[in-house]
Amino acid sequence: MKKNMGNADRIIRIIVAAVLAVLFFTNTITGIWATVGLIVAVIFALTSFVSICPLYAIVGVSTCSVKTES
């Protein structure tokens, strides 16, 4: 699959995933919101590491910078 996530997008997702994980493991959020937050954190982390967002591919969005040939 073609990468469709830029560096800024990846960094933001990793930060959000880390914050959600900290909130979960410190029991700041509990119940269903904790479960949803942890699932979102895992998805954000995985998509950041592989630089591919399946939702971006479906919608046709890409945050990668365009490389120009000289």
mmCIF file as Biopython writes it, N, C-alpha, C and O atoms, coordinates in Angstrom:
data_model
#
loop_
_atom_site.group_PDB
_atom_site.id
_atom_site.type_symbol
_atom_site.label_atom_id
_atom_site.label_alt_id
_atom_site.label_comp_id
_atom_site.label_asym_id
_atom_site.label_entity_id
_atom_site.label_seq_id
_atom_site.pdbx_PDB_ins_code
_atom_site.Cartn_x
_atom_site.Cartn_y
_atom_site.Cartn_z
_atom_site.occupancy
_atom_site.B_iso_or_equiv
_atom_site.auth_seq_id
_atom_site.auth_asym_id
_atom_site.pdbx_PDB_model_num
ATOM 1   N N  . MET A ? 1  ? 0.823   -1.184 0.000   1.0 0.0 1  A 1 
ATOM 2   C CA . MET A ? 1  ? 0.000   0.000  0.000   1.0 0.0 1  A 1 
ATOM 3   C C  . MET A ? 1  ? 0.868   1.249  0.000   1.0 0.0 1  A 1 
ATOM 4   O O  . MET A ? 1  ? 1.961   1.251  0.566   1.0 0.0 1  A 1 
ATOM 5   N N  . LYS A ? 2  ? 0.393   2.287  -0.620  1.0 0.0 2  A 1 
ATOM 6   C CA . LYS A ? 2  ? 1.113   3.544  -0.720  1.0 0.0 2  A 1 
ATOM 7   C C  . LYS A ? 2  ? 0.941   4.353  0.570   1.0 0.0 2  A 1 
ATOM 8   O O  . LYS A ? 2  ? -0.168  4.462  1.092   1.0 0.0 2  A 1 
ATOM 9   N N  . LYS A ? 3  ? 2.027   4.914  1.077   1.0 0.0 3  A 1 
ATOM 10  C CA . LYS A ? 3  ? 1.966   5.714  2.296   1.0 0.0 3  A 1 
ATOM 11  C C  . LYS A ? 3  ? 1.136   6.972  2.041   1.0 0.0 3  A 1 
ATOM 12  O O  . LYS A ? 3  ? 1.253   7.602  0.990   1.0 0.0 3  A 1 
ATOM 13  N N  . ASN A ? 4  ? 0.293   7.331  3.021   1.0 0.0 4  A 1 
ATOM 14  C CA . ASN A ? 4  ? -0.557  8.504  2.847   1.0 0.0 4  A 1 
ATOM 15  C C  . ASN A ? 4  ? -0.579  9.416  4.076   1.0 0.0 4  A 1 
ATOM 16  O O  . ASN A ? 4  ? -1.492  10.226 4.234   1.0 0.0 4  A 1 
ATOM 17  N N  . MET A ? 5  ? 0.427   9.284  4.944   1.0 0.0 5  A 1 
ATOM 18  C CA . MET A ? 5  ? 0.514   10.122 6.134   1.0 0.0 5  A 1 
ATOM 19  C C  . MET A ? 5  ? 1.840   10.864 6.157   1.0 0.0 5  A 1 
ATOM 20  O O  . MET A ? 5  ? 2.903   10.266 5.991   1.0 0.0 5  A 1 
ATOM 21  N N  . GLY A ? 6  ? 1.765   12.170 6.366   1.0 0.0 6  A 1 
ATOM 22  C CA . GLY A ? 6  ? 2.958   12.989 6.480   1.0 0.0 6  A 1 
ATOM 23  C C  . GLY A ? 6  ? 3.537   12.943 7.885   1.0 0.0 6  A 1 
ATOM 24  O O  . GLY A ? 6  ? 2.943   12.366 8.795   1.0 0.0 6  A 1 
ATOM 25  N N  . ASN A ? 7  ? 4.704   13.556 8.051   1.0 0.0 7  A 1 
ATOM 26  C CA . ASN A ? 7  ? 5.386   13.536 9.345   1.0 0.0 7  A 1 
ATOM 27  C C  . ASN A ? 7  ? 4.598   14.255 10.432  1.0 0.0 7  A 1 
ATOM 28  O O  . ASN A ? 7  ? 4.516   13.771 11.560  1.0 0.0 7  A 1 
ATOM 29  N N  . ALA A ? 8  ? 4.021   15.398 10.105  1.0 0.0 8  A 1 
ATOM 30  C CA . ALA A ? 8  ? 3.250   16.141 11.113  1.0 0.0 8  A 1 
ATOM 31  C C  . ALA A ? 8  ? 2.060   15.320 11.591  1.0 0.0 8  A 1 
ATOM 32  O O  . ALA A ? 8  ? 1.771   15.283 12.787  1.0 0.0 8  A 1 
ATOM 33  N N  . ASP A ? 9  ? 1.385   14.678 10.686  1.0 0.0 9  A 1 
ATOM 34  C CA . ASP A ? 9  ? 0.234   13.837 11.023  1.0 0.0 9  A 1 
ATOM 35  C C  . ASP A ? 9  ? 0.665   12.676 11.920  1.0 0.0 9  A 1 
ATOM 36  O O  . ASP A ? 9  ? -0.017  12.352 12.893  1.0 0.0 9  A 1 
ATOM 37  N N  . ARG A ? 10 ? 1.781   12.062 11.595  1.0 0.0 10 A 1 
ATOM 38  C CA . ARG A ? 10 ? 2.286   10.941 12.393  1.0 0.0 10 A 1 
ATOM 39  C C  . ARG A ? 10 ? 2.655   11.385 13.806  1.0 0.0 10 A 1 
ATOM 40  O O  . ARG A ? 10 ? 2.339   10.696 14.776  1.0 0.0 10 A 1 
ATOM 41  N N  . ILE A ? 11 ? 3.319   12.532 13.925  1.0 0.0 11 A 1 
ATOM 42  C CA . ILE A ? 11 ? 3.734   13.028 15.240  1.0 0.0 11 A 1 
ATOM 43  C C  . ILE A ? 11 ? 2.521   13.359 16.100  1.0 0.0 11 A 1 
ATOM 44  O O  . ILE A ? 11 ? 2.491   13.028 17.285  1.0 0.0 11 A 1 
ATOM 45  N N  . ILE A ? 12 ? 1.524   14.009 15.514  1.0 0.0 12 A 1 
ATOM 46  C CA . ILE A ? 12 ? 0.308   14.346 16.251  1.0 0.0 12 A 1 
ATOM 47  C C  . ILE A ? 12 ? -0.388  13.086 16.735  1.0 0.0 12 A 1 
ATOM 48  O O  . ILE A ? 12 ? -0.846  13.034 17.877  1.0 0.0 12 A 1 
ATOM 49  N N  . ARG A ? 13 ? -0.476  12.070 15.888  1.0 0.0 13 A 1 
ATOM 50  C CA . ARG A ? 13 ? -1.130  10.816 16.275  1.0 0.0 13 A 1 
ATOM 51  C C  . ARG A ? 13 ? -0.372  10.110 17.393  1.0 0.0 13 A 1 
ATOM 52  O O  . ARG A ? 13 ? -0.990  9.551  18.299  1.0 0.0 13 A 1 
ATOM 53  N N  . ILE A ? 14 ? 0.945   10.126 17.341  1.0 0.0 14 A 1 
ATOM 54  C CA . ILE A ? 14 ? 1.731   9.485  18.397  1.0 0.0 14 A 1 
ATOM 55  C C  . ILE A ? 14 ? 1.534   10.211 19.727  1.0 0.0 14 A 1 
ATOM 56  O O  . ILE A ? 14 ? 1.417   9.571  20.772  1.0 0.0 14 A 1 
ATOM 57  N N  . ILE A ? 15 ? 1.495   11.545 19.692  1.0 0.0 15 A 1 
ATOM 58  C CA . ILE A ? 15 ? 1.269   12.313 20.917  1.0 0.0 15 A 1 
ATOM 59  C C  . ILE A ? 15 ? -0.110  12.022 21.488  1.0 0.0 15 A 1 
ATOM 60  O O  . ILE A ? 15 ? -0.246  11.810 22.693  1.0 0.0 15 A 1 
ATOM 61  N N  . VAL A ? 16 ? -1.140  12.008 20.639  1.0 0.0 16 A 1 
ATOM 62  C CA . VAL A ? 16 ? -2.505  11.709 21.098  1.0 0.0 16 A 1 
ATOM 63  C C  . VAL A ? 16 ? -2.567  10.297 21.672  1.0 0.0 16 A 1 
ATOM 64  O O  . VAL A ? 16 ? -3.203  10.076 22.703  1.0 0.0 16 A 1 
ATOM 65  N N  . ALA A ? 17 ? -1.914  9.344  21.015  1.0 0.0 17 A 1 
ATOM 66  C CA . ALA A ? 17 ? -1.903  7.963  21.509  1.0 0.0 17 A 1 
ATOM 67  C C  . ALA A ? 17 ? -1.229  7.886  22.871  1.0 0.0 17 A 1 
ATOM 68  O O  . ALA A ? 17 ? -1.710  7.182  23.759  1.0 0.0 17 A 1 
ATOM 69  N N  . ALA A ? 18 ? -0.130  8.594  23.044  1.0 0.0 18 A 1 
ATOM 70  C CA . ALA A ? 18 ? 0.580   8.575  24.326  1.0 0.0 18 A 1 
ATOM 71  C C  . ALA A ? 18 ? -0.274  9.188  25.437  1.0 0.0 18 A 1 
ATOM 72  O O  . ALA A ? 18 ? -0.328  8.658  26.547  1.0 0.0 18 A 1 
ATOM 73  N N  . VAL A ? 19 ? -0.935  10.295 25.138  1.0 0.0 19 A 1 
ATOM 74  C CA . VAL A ? 19 ? -1.800  10.944 26.137  1.0 0.0 19 A 1 
ATOM 75  C C  . VAL A ? 19 ? -2.944  10.021 26.526  1.0 0.0 19 A 1 
ATOM 76  O O  . VAL A ? 19 ? -3.241  9.875  27.712  1.0 0.0 19 A 1 
ATOM 77  N N  . LEU A ? 20 ? -3.587  9.398  25.554  1.0 0.0 20 A 1 
ATOM 78  C CA . LEU A ? 20 ? -4.685  8.478  25.853  1.0 0.0 20 A 1 
ATOM 79  C C  . LEU A ? 20 ? -4.207  7.273  26.670  1.0 0.0 20 A 1 
ATOM 80  O O  . LEU A ? 20 ? -4.906  6.820  27.576  1.0 0.0 20 A 1 
ATOM 81  N N  . ALA A ? 21 ? -3.032  6.762  26.353  1.0 0.0 21 A 1 
ATOM 82  C CA . ALA A ? 21 ? -2.488  5.631  27.106  1.0 0.0 21 A 1 
ATOM 83  C C  . ALA A ? 21 ? -2.195  6.027  28.550  1.0 0.0 21 A 1 
ATOM 84  O O  . ALA A ? 21 ? -2.487  5.267  29.473  1.0 0.0 21 A 1 
ATOM 85  N N  . VAL A ? 22 ? -1.627  7.199  28.749  1.0 0.0 22 A 1 
ATOM 86  C CA . VAL A ? 22 ? -1.344  7.676  30.107  1.0 0.0 22 A 1 
ATOM 87  C C  . VAL A ? 22 ? -2.641  7.848  30.891  1.0 0.0 22 A 1 
ATOM 88  O O  . VAL A ? 22 ? -2.726  7.449  32.052  1.0 0.0 22 A 1 
ATOM 89  N N  . LEU A ? 23 ? -3.658  8.447  30.252  1.0 0.0 23 A 1 
ATOM 90  C CA . LEU A ? 23 ? -4.945  8.614  30.921  1.0 0.0 23 A 1 
ATOM 91  C C  . LEU A ? 23 ? -5.548  7.269  31.306  1.0 0.0 23 A 1 
ATOM 92  O O  . LEU A ? 23 ? -6.151  7.139  32.371  1.0 0.0 23 A 1 
ATOM 93  N N  . PHE A ? 24 ? -5.388  6.280  30.453  1.0 0.0 24 A 1 
ATOM 94  C CA . PHE A ? 24 ? -5.920  4.949  30.731  1.0 0.0 24 A 1 
ATOM 95  C C  . PHE A ? 24 ? -5.178  4.285  31.891  1.0 0.0 24 A 1 
ATOM 96  O O  . PHE A ? 24 ? -5.805  3.789  32.827  1.0 0.0 24 A 1 
ATOM 97  N N  . PHE A ? 25 ? -3.860  4.275  31.831  1.0 0.0 25 A 1 
ATOM 98  C CA . PHE A ? 25 ? -3.074  3.544  32.823  1.0 0.0 25 A 1 
ATOM 99  C C  . PHE A ? 25 ? -3.006  4.238  34.178  1.0 0.0 25 A 1 
ATOM 100 O O  . PHE A ? 25 ? -2.664  3.598  35.172  1.0 0.0 25 A 1 
ATOM 101 N N  . THR A ? 26 ? -3.324  5.533  34.245  1.0 0.0 26 A 1 
ATOM 102 C CA . THR A ? 26 ? -3.388  6.229  35.532  1.0 0.0 26 A 1 
ATOM 103 C C  . THR A ? 26 ? -4.815  6.263  36.076  1.0 0.0 26 A 1 
ATOM 104 O O  . THR A ? 26 ? -5.082  6.911  37.088  1.0 0.0 26 A 1 
ATOM 105 N N  . ASN A ? 27 ? -5.717  5.573  35.409  1.0 0.0 27 A 1 
ATOM 106 C CA . ASN A ? 27 ? -7.137  5.512  35.796  1.0 0.0 27 A 1 
ATOM 107 C C  . ASN A ? 27 ? -7.805  6.885  35.855  1.0 0.0 27 A 1 
ATOM 108 O O  . ASN A ? 27 ? -8.741  7.092  36.628  1.0 0.0 27 A 1 
ATOM 109 N N  . THR A ? 28 ? -7.330  7.808  35.047  1.0 0.0 28 A 1 
ATOM 110 C CA . THR A ? 28 ? -7.976  9.107  34.944  1.0 0.0 28 A 1 
ATOM 111 C C  . THR A ? 28 ? -9.294  8.972  34.197  1.0 0.0 28 A 1 
ATOM 112 O O  . THR A ? 28 ? -10.280 9.626  34.536  1.0 0.0 28 A 1 
ATOM 113 N N  . ILE A ? 29 ? -9.304  8.123  33.184  1.0 0.0 29 A 1 
ATOM 114 C CA . ILE A ? 29 ? -10.551 7.790  32.499  1.0 0.0 29 A 1 
ATOM 115 C C  . ILE A ? 29 ? -10.867 6.334  32.813  1.0 0.0 29 A 1 
ATOM 116 O O  . ILE A ? 29 ? -9.971  5.493  32.883  1.0 0.0 29 A 1 
ATOM 117 N N  . THR A ? 30 ? -12.144 6.050  33.000  1.0 0.0 30 A 1 
ATOM 118 C CA . THR A ? 30 ? -12.558 4.694  33.363  1.0 0.0 30 A 1 
ATOM 119 C C  . THR A ? 30 ? -13.778 4.296  32.553  1.0 0.0 30 A 1 
ATOM 120 O O  . THR A ? 30 ? -14.368 5.104  31.836  1.0 0.0 30 A 1 
ATOM 121 N N  . GLY A ? 31 ? -14.133 3.042  32.687  1.0 0.0 31 A 1 
ATOM 122 C CA . GLY A ? 31 ? -15.336 2.547  32.038  1.0 0.0 31 A 1 
ATOM 123 C C  . GLY A ? 31 ? -15.187 2.428  30.537  1.0 0.0 31 A 1 
ATOM 124 O O  . GLY A ? 31 ? -14.110 2.134  30.021  1.0 0.0 31 A 1 
ATOM 125 N N  . ILE A ? 32 ? -16.296 2.664  29.844  1.0 0.0 32 A 1 
ATOM 126 C CA . ILE A ? 32 ? -16.319 2.522  28.386  1.0 0.0 32 A 1 
ATOM 127 C C  . ILE A ? 32 ? -15.402 3.536  27.716  1.0 0.0 32 A 1 
ATOM 128 O O  . ILE A ? 32 ? -14.799 3.237  26.685  1.0 0.0 32 A 1 
ATOM 129 N N  . TRP A ? 33 ? -15.288 4.735  28.290  1.0 0.0 33 A 1 
ATOM 130 C CA . TRP A ? 33 ? -14.416 5.760  27.695  1.0 0.0 33 A 1 
ATOM 131 C C  . TRP A ? 33 ? -12.949 5.335  27.755  1.0 0.0 33 A 1 
ATOM 132 O O  . TRP A ? 33 ? -12.173 5.654  26.854  1.0 0.0 33 A 1 
ATOM 133 N N  . ALA A ? 34 ? -12.573 4.624  28.800  1.0 0.0 34 A 1 
ATOM 134 C CA . ALA A ? 34 ? -11.201 4.128  28.900  1.0 0.0 34 A 1 
ATOM 135 C C  . ALA A ? 34 ? -10.926 3.098  27.814  1.0 0.0 34 A 1 
ATOM 136 O O  . ALA A ? 34 ? -9.867  3.112  27.186  1.0 0.0 34 A 1 
ATOM 137 N N  . THR A ? 35 ? -11.877 2.212  27.599  1.0 0.0 35 A 1 
ATOM 138 C CA . THR A ? 35 ? -11.722 1.180  26.572  1.0 0.0 35 A 1 
ATOM 139 C C  . THR A ? 35 ? -11.645 1.805  25.187  1.0 0.0 35 A 1 
ATOM 140 O O  . THR A ? 35 ? -10.779 1.451  24.388  1.0 0.0 35 A 1 
ATOM 141 N N  . VAL A ? 36 ? -12.542 2.725  24.907  1.0 0.0 36 A 1 
ATOM 142 C CA . VAL A ? 36 ? -12.536 3.408  23.608  1.0 0.0 36 A 1 
ATOM 143 C C  . VAL A ? 36 ? -11.233 4.184  23.423  1.0 0.0 36 A 1 
ATOM 144 O O  . VAL A ? 36 ? -10.638 4.148  22.346  1.0 0.0 36 A 1 
ATOM 145 N N  . GLY A ? 37 ? -10.789 4.880  24.460  1.0 0.0 37 A 1 
ATOM 146 C CA . GLY A ? 37 ? -9.543  5.643  24.383  1.0 0.0 37 A 1 
ATOM 147 C C  . GLY A ? 37 ? -8.346  4.765  24.117  1.0 0.0 37 A 1 
ATOM 148 O O  . GLY A ? 37 ? -7.467  5.130  23.336  1.0 0.0 37 A 1 
ATOM 149 N N  . LEU A ? 38 ? -8.298  3.599  24.763  1.0 0.0 38 A 1 
ATOM 150 C CA . LEU A ? 38 ? -7.177  2.685  24.550  1.0 0.0 38 A 1 
ATOM 151 C C  . LEU A ? 38 ? -7.197  2.112  23.138  1.0 0.0 38 A 1 
ATOM 152 O O  . LEU A ? 38 ? -6.143  1.963  22.520  1.0 0.0 38 A 1 
ATOM 153 N N  . ILE A ? 39 ? -8.362  1.792  22.628  1.0 0.0 39 A 1 
ATOM 154 C CA . ILE A ? 39 ? -8.475  1.281  21.260  1.0 0.0 39 A 1 
ATOM 155 C C  . ILE A ? 39 ? -8.020  2.343  20.257  1.0 0.0 39 A 1 
ATOM 156 O O  . ILE A ? 39 ? -7.286  2.042  19.316  1.0 0.0 39 A 1 
ATOM 157 N N  . VAL A ? 40 ? -8.457  3.574  20.461  1.0 0.0 40 A 1 
ATOM 158 C CA . VAL A ? 40 ? -8.043  4.683  19.581  1.0 0.0 40 A 1 
ATOM 159 C C  . VAL A ? 40 ? -6.530  4.877  19.665  1.0 0.0 40 A 1 
ATOM 160 O O  . VAL A ? 40 ? -5.877  5.103  18.646  1.0 0.0 40 A 1 
ATOM 161 N N  . ALA A ? 41 ? -5.973  4.791  20.862  1.0 0.0 41 A 1 
ATOM 162 C CA . ALA A ? 41 ? -4.534  4.955  21.040  1.0 0.0 41 A 1 
ATOM 163 C C  . ALA A ? 41 ? -3.758  3.881  20.273  1.0 0.0 41 A 1 
ATOM 164 O O  . ALA A ? 41 ? -2.758  4.180  19.621  1.0 0.0 41 A 1 
ATOM 165 N N  . VAL A ? 42 ? -4.216  2.648  20.352  1.0 0.0 42 A 1 
ATOM 166 C CA . VAL A ? 42 ? -3.540  1.553  19.642  1.0 0.0 42 A 1 
ATOM 167 C C  . VAL A ? 42 ? -3.628  1.761  18.130  1.0 0.0 42 A 1 
ATOM 168 O O  . VAL A ? 42 ? -2.641  1.584  17.416  1.0 0.0 42 A 1 
ATOM 169 N N  . ILE A ? 43 ? -4.806  2.135  17.651  1.0 0.0 43 A 1 
ATOM 170 C CA . ILE A ? 43 ? -4.980  2.363  16.211  1.0 0.0 43 A 1 
ATOM 171 C C  . ILE A ? 43 ? -4.100  3.515  15.738  1.0 0.0 43 A 1 
ATOM 172 O O  . ILE A ? 43 ? -3.447  3.413  14.699  1.0 0.0 43 A 1 
ATOM 173 N N  . PHE A ? 44 ? -4.081  4.614  16.499  1.0 0.0 44 A 1 
ATOM 174 C CA . PHE A ? 44 ? -3.242  5.759  16.129  1.0 0.0 44 A 1 
ATOM 175 C C  . PHE A ? 44 ? -1.767  5.376  16.112  1.0 0.0 44 A 1 
ATOM 176 O O  . PHE A ? 44 ? -1.037  5.770  15.202  1.0 0.0 44 A 1 
ATOM 177 N N  . ALA A ? 45 ? -1.322  4.614  17.104  1.0 0.0 45 A 1 
ATOM 178 C CA . ALA A ? 45 ? 0.083   4.222  17.162  1.0 0.0 45 A 1 
ATOM 179 C C  . ALA A ? 45 ? 0.451   3.321  15.974  1.0 0.0 45 A 1 
ATOM 180 O O  . ALA A ? 45 ? 1.481   3.522  15.330  1.0 0.0 45 A 1 
ATOM 181 N N  . LEU A ? 46 ? -0.393  2.337  15.697  1.0 0.0 46 A 1 
ATOM 182 C CA . LEU A ? 46 ? -0.103  1.430  14.583  1.0 0.0 46 A 1 
ATOM 183 C C  . LEU A ? 46 ? -0.076  2.154  13.241  1.0 0.0 46 A 1 
ATOM 184 O O  . LEU A ? 46 ? 0.832   1.943  12.436  1.0 0.0 46 A 1 
ATOM 185 N N  . THR A ? 47 ? -1.069  3.007  13.001  1.0 0.0 47 A 1 
ATOM 186 C CA . THR A ? 47 ? -1.103  3.711  11.719  1.0 0.0 47 A 1 
ATOM 187 C C  . THR A ? 47 ? 0.052   4.699  11.601  1.0 0.0 47 A 1 
ATOM 188 O O  . THR A ? 47 ? 0.528   4.961  10.496  1.0 0.0 47 A 1 
ATOM 189 N N  . SER A ? 48 ? 0.508   5.249  12.718  1.0 0.0 48 A 1 
ATOM 190 C CA . SER A ? 48 ? 1.649   6.163  12.685  1.0 0.0 48 A 1 
ATOM 191 C C  . SER A ? 48 ? 2.933   5.436  12.319  1.0 0.0 48 A 1 
ATOM 192 O O  . SER A ? 48 ? 3.745   5.954  11.553  1.0 0.0 48 A 1 
ATOM 193 N N  . PHE A ? 49 ? 3.122   4.235  12.865  1.0 0.0 49 A 1 
ATOM 194 C CA . PHE A ? 49 ? 4.353   3.499  12.598  1.0 0.0 49 A 1 
ATOM 195 C C  . PHE A ? 49 ? 4.436   2.990  11.169  1.0 0.0 49 A 1 
ATOM 196 O O  . PHE A ? 49 ? 5.535   2.878  10.625  1.0 0.0 49 A 1 
ATOM 197 N N  . VAL A ? 50 ? 3.308   2.678  10.545  1.0 0.0 50 A 1 
ATOM 198 C CA . VAL A ? 50 ? 3.341   2.189  9.163   1.0 0.0 50 A 1 
ATOM 199 C C  . VAL A ? 50 ? 3.070   3.290  8.142   1.0 0.0 50 A 1 
ATOM 200 O O  . VAL A ? 50 ? 3.187   3.057  6.939   1.0 0.0 50 A 1 
ATOM 201 N N  . SER A ? 51 ? 2.710   4.484  8.608   1.0 0.0 51 A 1 
ATOM 202 C CA . SER A ? 51 ? 2.444   5.657  7.755   1.0 0.0 51 A 1 
ATOM 203 C C  . SER A ? 51 ? 1.295   5.451  6.779   1.0 0.0 51 A 1 
ATOM 204 O O  . SER A ? 51 ? 1.257   6.074  5.717   1.0 0.0 51 A 1 
ATOM 205 N N  . ILE A ? 52 ? 0.362   4.580  7.137   1.0 0.0 52 A 1 
ATOM 206 C CA . ILE A ? 52 ? -0.789  4.324  6.278   1.0 0.0 52 A 1 
ATOM 207 C C  . ILE A ? 52 ? -2.054  4.419  7.119   1.0 0.0 52 A 1 
ATOM 208 O O  . ILE A ? 52 ? -2.179  3.749  8.145   1.0 0.0 52 A 1 
ATOM 209 N N  . CYS A ? 53 ? -2.989  5.254  6.680   1.0 0.0 53 A 1 
ATOM 210 C CA . CYS A ? 53 ? -4.277  5.366  7.348   1.0 0.0 53 A 1 
ATOM 211 C C  . CYS A ? 53 ? -5.347  4.813  6.401   1.0 0.0 53 A 1 
ATOM 212 O O  . CYS A ? 53 ? -5.577  5.377  5.331   1.0 0.0 53 A 1 
ATOM 213 N N  . PRO A ? 54 ? -5.998  3.718  6.786   1.0 0.0 54 A 1 
ATOM 214 C CA . PRO A ? 54 ? -7.014  3.132  5.912   1.0 0.0 54 A 1 
ATOM 215 C C  . PRO A ? 54 ? -8.167  4.094  5.602   1.0 0.0 54 A 1 
ATOM 216 O O  . PRO A ? 54 ? -8.694  4.085  4.490   1.0 0.0 54 A 1 
ATOM 217 N N  . LEU A ? 55 ? -8.556  4.915  6.565   1.0 0.0 55 A 1 
ATOM 218 C CA . LEU A ? 55 ? -9.632  5.880  6.305   1.0 0.0 55 A 1 
ATOM 219 C C  . LEU A ? 55 ? -9.210  6.928  5.280   1.0 0.0 55 A 1 
ATOM 220 O O  . LEU A ? 55 ? -10.015 7.344  4.446   1.0 0.0 55 A 1 
ATOM 221 N N  . TYR A ? 56 ? -7.948  7.355  5.340   1.0 0.0 56 A 1 
ATOM 222 C CA . TYR A ? 56 ? -7.444  8.289  4.339   1.0 0.0 56 A 1 
ATOM 223 C C  . TYR A ? 56 ? -7.513  7.666  2.949   1.0 0.0 56 A 1 
ATOM 224 O O  . TYR A ? 56 ? -7.871  8.336  1.980   1.0 0.0 56 A 1 
ATOM 225 N N  . ALA A ? 57 ? -7.168  6.378  2.854   1.0 0.0 57 A 1 
ATOM 226 C CA . ALA A ? 57 ? -7.187  5.694  1.564   1.0 0.0 57 A 1 
ATOM 227 C C  . ALA A ? 57 ? -8.608  5.618  1.006   1.0 0.0 57 A 1 
ATOM 228 O O  . ALA A ? 57 ? -8.815  5.804  -0.193  1.0 0.0 57 A 1 
ATOM 229 N N  . ILE A ? 58 ? -9.581  5.346  1.869   1.0 0.0 58 A 1 
ATOM 230 C CA . ILE A ? 58 ? -10.978 5.260  1.425   1.0 0.0 58 A 1 
ATOM 231 C C  . ILE A ? 58 ? -11.470 6.605  0.925   1.0 0.0 58 A 1 
ATOM 232 O O  . ILE A ? 58 ? -12.134 6.687  -0.109  1.0 0.0 58 A 1 
ATOM 233 N N  . VAL A ? 59 ? -11.141 7.668  1.666   1.0 0.0 59 A 1 
ATOM 234 C CA . VAL A ? 59 ? -11.622 9.011  1.327   1.0 0.0 59 A 1 
ATOM 235 C C  . VAL A ? 59 ? -10.779 9.639  0.216   1.0 0.0 59 A 1 
ATOM 236 O O  . VAL A ? 59 ? -11.241 10.551 -0.470  1.0 0.0 59 A 1 
ATOM 237 N N  . GLY A ? 60 ? -9.554  9.162  0.034   1.0 0.0 60 A 1 
ATOM 238 C CA . GLY A ? 60 ? -8.677  9.704  -0.997  1.0 0.0 60 A 1 
ATOM 239 C C  . GLY A ? 60 ? -7.844  10.877 -0.516  1.0 0.0 60 A 1 
ATOM 240 O O  . GLY A ? 60 ? -7.465  11.737 -1.310  1.0 0.0 60 A 1 
ATOM 241 N N  . VAL A ? 61 ? -7.554  10.920 0.783   1.0 0.0 61 A 1 
ATOM 242 C CA . VAL A ? 61 ? -6.780  12.007 1.380   1.0 0.0 61 A 1 
ATOM 243 C C  . VAL A ? 61 ? -5.339  11.532 1.568   1.0 0.0 61 A 1 
ATOM 244 O O  . VAL A ? 61 ? -5.094  10.364 1.871   1.0 0.0 61 A 1 
ATOM 245 N N  . SER A ? 62 ? -4.403  12.442 1.387   1.0 0.0 62 A 1 
ATOM 246 C CA . SER A ? 62 ? -2.996  12.147 1.658   1.0 0.0 62 A 1 
ATOM 247 C C  . SER A ? 62 ? -2.362  13.378 2.275   1.0 0.0 62 A 1 
ATOM 248 O O  . SER A ? 62 ? -2.507  14.485 1.757   1.0 0.0 62 A 1 
ATOM 249 N N  . THR A ? 63 ? -1.649  13.184 3.398   1.0 0.0 63 A 1 
ATOM 250 C CA . THR A ? 63 ? -0.955  14.302 4.032   1.0 0.0 63 A 1 
ATOM 251 C C  . THR A ? 63 ? 0.528   14.234 3.763   1.0 0.0 63 A 1 
ATOM 252 O O  . THR A ? 63 ? 1.295   15.013 4.330   1.0 0.0 63 A 1 
ATOM 253 N N  . CYS A ? 64 ? 0.957   13.304 2.895   1.0 0.0 64 A 1 
ATOM 254 C CA . CYS A ? 64 ? 2.366   13.208 2.513   1.0 0.0 64 A 1 
ATOM 255 C C  . CYS A ? 64 ? 2.734   14.388 1.632   1.0 0.0 64 A 1 
ATOM 256 O O  . CYS A ? 64 ? 1.925   14.885 0.849   1.0 0.0 64 A 1 
ATOM 257 N N  . SER A ? 65 ? 3.975   14.819 1.781   1.0 0.0 65 A 1 
ATOM 258 C CA . SER A ? 65 ? 4.437   15.877 0.895   1.0 0.0 65 A 1 
ATOM 259 C C  . SER A ? 65 ? 4.684   15.278 -0.495  1.0 0.0 65 A 1 
ATOM 260 O O  . SER A ? 65 ? 5.106   14.129 -0.626  1.0 0.0 65 A 1 
ATOM 261 N N  . VAL A ? 66 ? 4.419   16.064 -1.499  1.0 0.0 66 A 1 
ATOM 262 C CA . VAL A ? 66 ? 4.568   15.595 -2.874  1.0 0.0 66 A 1 
ATOM 263 C C  . VAL A ? 66 ? 6.020   15.766 -3.287  1.0 0.0 66 A 1 
ATOM 264 O O  . VAL A ? 66 ? 6.580   16.856 -3.168  1.0 0.0 66 A 1 
ATOM 265 N N  . LYS A ? 67 ? 6.631   14.691 -3.774  1.0 0.0 67 A 1 
ATOM 266 C CA . LYS A ? 67 ? 8.005   14.743 -4.241  1.0 0.0 67 A 1 
ATOM 267 C C  . LYS A ? 67 ? 8.013   15.135 -5.715  1.0 0.0 67 A 1 
ATOM 268 O O  . LYS A ? 67 ? 7.312   14.535 -6.531  1.0 0.0 67 A 1 
ATOM 269 N N  . THR A ? 68 ? 8.804   16.136 -6.044  1.0 0.0 68 A 1 
ATOM 270 C CA . THR A ? 68 ? 8.913   16.561 -7.434  1.0 0.0 68 A 1 
ATOM 271 C C  . THR A ? 68 ? 10.229  16.075 -8.001  1.0 0.0 68 A 1 
ATOM 272 O O  . THR A ? 68 ? 11.255  16.081 -7.321  1.0 0.0 68 A 1 
ATOM 273 N N  . GLU A ? 69 ? 10.191  15.659 -9.239  1.0 0.0 69 A 1 
ATOM 274 C CA . GLU A ? 69 ? 11.391  15.183 -9.910  1.0 0.0 69 A 1 
ATOM 275 C C  . GLU A ? 69 ? 12.035  16.346 -10.643 1.0 0.0 69 A 1 
ATOM 276 O O  . GLU A ? 69 ? 11.358  17.140 -11.296 1.0 0.0 69 A 1 
ATOM 277 N N  . SER A ? 70 ? 13.375  16.435 -10.524 1.0 0.0 70 A 1 
ATOM 278 C CA . SER A ? 70 ? 14.096  17.535 -11.176 1.0 0.0 70 A 1 
ATOM 279 C C  . SER A ? 70 ? 14.697  17.074 -12.472 1.0 0.0 70 A 1 
ATOM 280 O O  . SER A ? 70 ? 15.343  17.858 -13.166 1.0 0.0 70 A 1 
#
